[in-house]
Structures are given as structure tokens and as C-alpha cells.
Amino acid sequence: MSGWAVFILILVLLPLGLLSVPLTFRARGCLRTEERWLEAGAAWGYGFFTGTFSLKGRETAFSLRLAGIPLPLSREKSEAVKARSKKVKKKDKKKTGRKEEKHRLNFSAAAVLNRDLLGAVLGYLQRLGQSFRIRLSGVYGTGDPALTGMLAGLIAAMNTGYHKINLEADFREPALELTGEISARIVPLVILWLTMRLLLAKPARTLWYPYLTIRLKRRKAKEGAQYV
């Protein structure tokens, strides 16, 4: 076997090998009007690379470790970050103006509610749910009764022996108050394969493929106009 063949084989097998290493995840928290906190942690490579995240009110903390050694993270003062984000938002508003409303993607529940897509999503969630353990309680609502009903169906399908989900749907107004815990042991390669299967399935393609073709046609039209 030639050196180039070995090099190409390594380039192909190395990403597959890295994506085959399991990833463990655990998070618990509370999202309510009077209380908001979250504690999450993830480990890859049997603890070789770990990360933790915590949120209490408006205070956040994040850390990374490689083989037990803390990795240095650049930290900026929260006031400086907020000031910079405000400047970026002001610039974006000045540039876009009214054009922002024209290019906004209108995603209605009517475009989603069909049997084929719902069946594909349910199958995806059932396969994905085997790697997760979920305990949730609370109230949720989107403000759109049809979309809330669709979410209720998806949540009911996920509420199997692996999970304990006690969520109440609010069909009157938008609402989100959750308390619970999520843990998982997943293989990234399997999740990537299942996600690609869902996105490339015919029911899902009807959502993103027309939008993609429109964007490509607009880009080609702009490029053609530049050379005229």
C-alpha cells in the first residue's frame, strides 16, 4: 500500500474513530418565573475531555478540562460584552432597516403538520430517546394551539419507560416553566447518522429544499447582475 493510500485511509478513519467515542451528558435545572438555574456537565473519551456549565440568575460559569488539566479560558467583563453586543445590534438595525422583515423566514405550524413529517420525527425521537433519560415536569405553550398540540403529541410519544415526563400543555398563551433532569450516553456518529437520515427523508426535504433553491437562485442572479 502506497503512502498516499495510507494517508487517505487515516483521514477517513480518524474522524470516524473520534465520532465513535461515546459522550456522556448530565444536566439538571429549573426554569420558572421566580427561579432560574442550570447545572450541566459533559465528558468525552471516558473523561479525557470534560466541560461544565452553570447558570444561576444572570451569573454563568464555564470550565473545560483536558486529561484532568484545567484549560485557560479568556474572560471578558460582562459590562464590556453587553456594550459590544448593543453596538452590534444598533449597526445591524441601521444596515437592515425594513429589509429585515422581508428576509425573515415565516415558519407556520400549517407547514409542519402533516402525517409523513410527523411520523419521521416521531421515529427519530424514539430512536434518539433510547440514549437519553429524561425527568421533566412543568407547563409549556407556544401561543399557537395547533403547534402546541403537535408538541403535545411528540412529548407523549417520548414519554416511554425510559423517561418520566409530566408536562402540562397551555393552549391559551405562551408559557415555559420547567423543572427536571436529563442524562445521556450517546455515540456522536450514531446521532449524526440518524439526523442525516431525518433531514434527507422526503417529508423533511419539503421544508428546507425549496428555501435552499430560492437562496441559490437569488445568489446566482446577484452574481450575474454584477457582470452585466
C-alpha positions in Angstrom: 0.0 0.0 0.0 1.4 3.4 -1.0 2.0 6.3 1.3 -0.9 8.3 -0.2 -3.3 5.5 0.2 -2.3 5.2 3.9 -2.7 8.9 4.4 -6.2 9.0 2.8 -7.2 6.0 4.8 -6.1 7.7 8.0 -8.0 10.9 7.0 -11.2 8.8 6.6 -10.9 6.5 9.6 -9.7 9.1 12.1 -12.9 11.3 12.1 -15.0 8.1 12.2 -13.0 6.8 15.2 -13.3 10.1 17.1 -17.0 10.3 16.4 -17.4 6.7 17.6 -16.1 7.6 21.1 -19.1 7.9 23.5 -20.2 11.2 25.0 -21.9 11.3 28.4 -24.1 14.2 29.4 -26.0 15.2 32.5 -28.0 18.3 33.3 -30.5 19.4 35.9 -32.2 22.7 36.5 -35.2 24.8 36.9 -36.8 27.4 34.6 -39.5 29.4 36.3 -40.6 33.0 36.6 -39.3 33.3 40.2 -36.3 30.9 39.8 -33.8 30.1 37.1 -30.8 27.8 37.5 -29.0 25.2 35.5 -26.1 22.8 36.1 -24.7 20.8 33.2 -21.7 18.6 32.5 -20.4 16.6 29.6 -17.5 14.2 29.2 -15.9 12.7 26.0 -13.4 9.9 25.7 -14.2 8.3 29.0 -13.4 11.6 30.9 -10.4 12.6 28.7 -12.2 15.8 27.8 -14.8 17.3 30.1 -16.8 20.5 30.4 -19.1 22.0 33.0 -21.6 24.9 32.8 -23.7 26.5 35.5 -26.3 29.3 35.4 -27.8 31.0 38.4 -29.9 34.0 37.7 -27.7 36.1 35.4 -24.4 34.6 36.6 -22.8 32.0 34.5 -19.7 29.8 34.9 -18.0 27.5 32.3 -14.9 25.3 32.6 -13.0 22.8 30.4 -10.5 20.1 31.4 -8.3 18.0 29.2 -7.0 14.9 30.9 -7.8 16.5 34.2 -5.9 19.7 33.5 -7.9 22.9 33.5 -7.8 24.7 30.2 -7.4 28.5 30.4 -10.5 30.4 29.1 -10.5 34.1 28.1 -12.9 36.0 30.2 -14.3 39.4 29.5 -16.1 41.7 31.8 -19.9 41.3 31.5 -20.3 45.1 31.1 -17.9 45.1 28.1 -19.6 42.2 26.5 -23.0 43.8 26.9 -21.8 47.1 25.5 -20.3 45.4 22.5 -23.5 43.4 21.8 -25.5 46.6 22.0 -23.3 48.3 19.4 -23.6 45.3 17.1 -27.4 45.3 17.3 -27.5 49.0 16.6 -25.3 48.6 13.5 -27.4 45.7 12.3 -30.6 47.7 12.6 -29.2 50.6 10.7 -28.0 48.4 7.9 -31.1 46.2 7.5 -33.9 48.6 8.4 -37.2 47.5 6.9 -35.5 44.8 4.8 -35.2 42.6 7.9 -38.9 41.8 7.8 -38.7 40.7 4.1 -36.0 38.2 4.6 -37.4 36.7 7.8 -38.3 33.1 7.5 -42.0 32.6 8.2 -42.3 29.2 9.9 -46.0 28.3 10.4 -47.5 25.3 12.1 -49.5 24.5 9.0 -46.3 23.8 7.0 -45.2 21.3 9.6 -48.4 19.5 10.5 -48.5 16.6 8.0 -48.5 12.8 8.7 -45.4 11.9 6.8 -43.2 14.5 8.6 -44.7 13.8 12.0 -44.1 10.1 11.5 -40.5 10.7 10.5 -39.9 13.0 13.5 -41.6 10.5 15.9 -39.4 7.7 14.6 -36.3 9.9 15.0 -37.2 10.9 18.6 -37.9 7.3 19.6 -34.5 6.1 18.3 -32.8 9.1 19.9 -34.7 8.8 23.1 -33.2 5.3 23.8 -29.9 7.1 24.6 -31.5 9.6 27.0 -33.1 9.5 30.4 -35.4 12.4 31.0 -37.3 13.6 34.0 -39.3 16.7 33.4 -42.3 18.5 35.0 -43.9 21.8 34.3 -46.0 23.8 31.9 -45.4 24.7 28.2 -47.2 26.6 25.5 -46.3 28.2 22.1 -49.3 30.6 21.8 -50.4 28.6 18.7 -52.9 25.9 19.6 -52.0 23.8 16.6 -48.3 23.9 17.2 -48.8 23.3 20.9 -50.9 20.2 20.0 -48.2 18.9 17.8 -45.6 19.3 20.6 -48.0 17.5 23.0 -48.1 14.6 20.6 -44.3 14.4 20.3 -43.9 14.6 24.1 -46.5 11.8 24.6 -44.5 9.7 22.2 -41.3 10.3 24.1 -42.9 9.5 27.5 -42.0 5.8 27.5 -40.3 3.6 30.0 -37.0 5.5 29.5 -38.5 8.8 30.6 -40.8 10.4 33.2 -42.3 13.4 31.6 -45.1 15.2 33.4 -45.7 18.3 31.3 -49.0 20.2 31.0 -49.8 22.0 27.7 -51.1 25.5 27.9 -53.2 26.2 24.7 -54.1 29.7 25.7 -50.8 31.6 25.8 -47.1 31.2 25.5 -45.6 29.6 28.6 -42.5 27.8 29.7 -41.9 26.6 33.2 -39.7 23.5 33.6 -38.0 21.6 36.3 -36.1 18.4 35.7 -33.1 16.3 34.9 -31.6 14.9 31.7 -28.8 12.4 31.3 -27.4 10.6 28.3 -24.7 8.4 26.9 -24.6 8.9 23.2 -22.3 8.0 20.3 -21.9 11.1 18.1 -21.6 9.0 14.9 -25.0 7.4 15.6 -26.7 10.7 16.3 -25.1 12.2 13.1 -26.4 9.3 11.1 -29.9 9.4 12.5 -30.1 13.2 12.0 -28.9 13.0 8.3 -31.5 10.3 7.7 -34.2 12.6 9.0 -33.1 15.7 7.1 -32.7 13.7 3.8 -36.0 12.0 4.1 -38.7 13.2 1.7 -41.0 14.8 4.4 -38.1 16.9 5.8 -36.8 17.8 2.4 -40.0 19.5 1.5 -39.2 22.1 4.3 -35.6 23.0 3.6 -35.0 22.2 -0.1 -37.3 24.8 -1.6 -35.9 27.5 0.7 -32.3 26.4 -0.3 -33.1 26.5 -4.0 -34.6 30.0 -3.7 -31.5 31.3 -1.9 -29.2 29.8 -4.6 -31.2 31.3 -7.4 -31.0 34.8 -5.7 -27.3 34.4 -5.3 -26.8 33.5 -8.9 -29.0 36.4 -10.0 -26.9 38.8 -7.9 -23.6 37.4 -9.3 -24.9 37.6 -12.8 -26.0 41.2 -12.3 -22.5 42.2 -11.2 -21.0 41.2 -14.5 -23.6 43.0 -16.6 
